[in-house]
């Protein structure tokens, strides 16, 4: 329940700061910025780090928060396919929800937020992490 509330609150933020709305002036993430990915429930931070690398997001992921310029926080939730979905729709894939936000550590300003909902995810958390990384890449200038 706590994760759902976090996802909903970040989804609300995402409407105002998502890649579709574009960055606020002065709130861009520069290429080569040092980014710390905070630990997230269910190990989503590991999926996100791998997705940032796979999608070639032009930032440097650091392991020490004190050396970072930006911090990525977030949450994810997986809902396994139920019996009805398996029997009626012949669909064993899970439903994935994830949200991230990127904050400037110096100013505390949230410079990017994104939320994703995948109804029948082929690769679970990996798919939602890659969607987040893809949209993050669009905010790095």
LINVENHU-V469816 format. One record per run of one state. SS is the DSSP state (H for helix, E for strand, - for the rest). FROM is the first residue (numbers start at 1). TO is the last residue. If there is no record, write none. Layout:
ss=(SS & SS)
from=(FROM & FROM)
to=(TO & TO)
//
This chain:
ss=(- & H & - & E & - & E & - & H & - & E & - & H & - & E & - & H & - & E & - & E & - & H & - & E & -)
from=(1 & 2 & 18 & 29 & 30 & 34 & 38 & 41 & 55 & 60 & 63 & 65 & 68 & 70 & 80 & 83 & 90 & 94 & 105 & 110 & 122 & 125 & 138 & 140 & 141)
to=(1 & 17 & 28 & 29 & 33 & 37 & 40 & 54 & 59 & 62 & 64 & 67 & 69 & 79 & 82 & 89 & 93 & 104 & 109 & 121 & 124 & 137 & 139 & 140 & 141)
//
